[in-house]
Every structure is written in C-alpha cells, then in structure tokens.
Amino acid sequence: MVAVVGPTASGKSDLGVALALALGGQVVNADSMQLYRGMDVGTAKLTAQERRGVPHHLLDIWEVTETASVADYQEQARTLVDTLRGEGVAPLLVGGSGLYVRAVLDALEFPGTDPDVRTRLEAELEEQGAGVLHARLAAVDPAAAAAILPSNGRRVVRALEVVEITGGSFTATLPEHRDVYPSVQIGLDVPRPELDRRIDVRVERMWAAGLVDEVRRLLEVGLREGRTASRALGYAQVIRFLDGEIGEQQALEDTQRATRRFARRQDTWFRRDPRVVWLPYDAADLLDRALAAATR
C-alpha cells in the first residue's frame, strides 16, 4: 500500500486523490482531526468535488465530544485496509498525523488506558500546568520527555499514564520501524519559507470560508467538552476569541503561528523515518514520480 505523508499544507490530499485515480485505489484518512464529524473548514477536508469521485474512508467517524484514541483508529483502519486489499483495491493512506500513519503501517501495540489514572493526571494538568507534568515525565522517562514538547499537555498526560500503567517507558511503545504491510511512503518536501507562506494563506482562507461559524455550530453540540477536538489548531484559538479572551485578528495570527510550529514537528517526525521517499511538492512531473515510487 501507499502512504502520502508530510507537513500540513504541503499538498498531500490532492496527491492522494491523483494517485488513487491512477492506481484505481481509495483514500484512507490518516489525519487525526479529520476523524471528527463537523470539523471541516478548520481541518481542510476535501469537498466532494475535490475528491473527484474517489471514495474517502475514516472521515467523520467521531463526535467532537469523544477523546481521540489511536488504538481505536488502528483497529478500524487495519480492518478497512485488509478489506480493500482483499477486494483488489489499493488503499492510499493520506495524512500528516505521524503516529496514526505508523499505527497502520507498523507493528505497534498501544497500552490500554486507566480511567482513574487518566482523570487524576488531567486534573493535575489543569491545576499545575503542562510544564510541571513534563518535568515529572523527564524524571521517569527522559527519552519521552525529550520527544514531547513541554506545552503539549495531552501527550504528556498520556506518556505519564503509560509509564504508570505499564511500569515501563512510554517510548518503548514506539519500537523501530517494522512493516505490517508492504508499503511505500511518499513525502512532500516543501522549503520552510514556502511552507510558512502556504500555511498563512490557508489559515486566512479558512477564516474567509467560515471557520468561526463552524466553531459556533460545534460548540452547540459539545465541542468545549471534547478533550481532543477543542484543542485542535484553529478551533482552540477561535474558542478563545468567542469567549472574549482575545480579538479575532489575534486568534487568526495565533492559529498561523501554532500551525507553523506544528508543521515543523510533523516534518521532523517523518524525516526520522528512512522509508519515506521525499519528492518536491511543486515538481511538474510529481504524479509520475509518485507513481514510479509507488510501483517500484
């Protein structure tokens, strides 16, 4: 199977559709926020017209009140991939959520959760802040702390939960790359200044396309209570604007800055994987080169 990976705003979705059309395949979403129903504008979900008739799977499967679960995603995605492969259809895994991509392609097993431990750690996160919990993680699992930003409270909590449940290391749950499926990963390489520009333009277009109204609608169905969805890029900033904490222009600019930082982390994640074949995002023969990599 083929995966199209790389940072946000690099053109993955369009290439995924083009490859699916060329290979007679179907797209399997690997963007963790596109799994949420109603989160369309802020996640840059392709419209029906932009999908060009290519079936897209694992979009809109969770309510915004649900907490993201990579283990749940892994189960659904692998079942789907096996079904498509059994029917002779090429699955095209498309998305920039690195752990979700690895959850499908690699031999990863995810520890379960303990509701009591998770609730306690999340309460501590609210009371003490992510920095304090990150320092605690650094003491018990330095490798995990080095890989997780101190500001990423959700991932810090998950790492501490795994350490407490298993008595081992969080990083031990991410072993070396071991394929489950014969696969090739195609990464879209965008120079950083150009990627920053594309991100800024994308965020402005999201605002013009009605992101604020989308957040208003989602707040009516429980977005604020969603531990994952409410913290998504753009959505968290718009909530702060609607709550009167910041102005709308600041919310837009904060979203641009946060998305640029996120794109750097995505790029770093995928650069660590030696299996990724990097192609220039703007190559005139991008599809031909991607097809050559996919069918080699």
Number of C-alpha atoms within 10 A of each C-alpha: 18 26 26 28 31 30 27 27 23 24 18 22 24 16 19 29 24 19 23 21 16 12 16 14 24 23 27 21 26 30 23 24 24 24 24 22 14 20 24 19 23 24 21 17 18 16 10 11 8 12 19 13 11 18 13 19 19 19 20 15 12 17 19 26 19 15 14 19 14 16 17 10 19 22 12 13 23 16 12 16 23 14 13 15 13 10 9 11 17 19 25 26 28 26 24 27 21 20 19 22 25 18 23 25 25 19 15 20 12 15 14 12 13 12 10 10 17 16 13 12 20 22 12 15 19 10 10 11 15 22 16 15 22 27 15 15 23 18 11 17 19 16 15 21 23 12 10 17 15 19 13 12 21 15 17 26 23 17 22 24 25 23 20 15 14 11 10 13 18 24 16 12 14 16 11 11 14 11 13 14 15 8 15 19 26 25 25 26 19 21 11 13 9 11 19 21 13 18 21 20 13 17 22 16 15 19 18 11 13 13 22 22 13 18 23 16 13 21 17 9 14 15 24 19 14 17 16 19 27 23 15 16 19 27 25 18 25 28 21 16 18 15 10 10 12 15 14 17 10 14 21 20 16 18 23 22 16 14 21 22 12 15 22 16 16 18 21 14 17 22 15 9 12 9 14 18 18 19 17 15 17 12 10 9 10 15 16 13 14 25 16 10 16 18 11 7
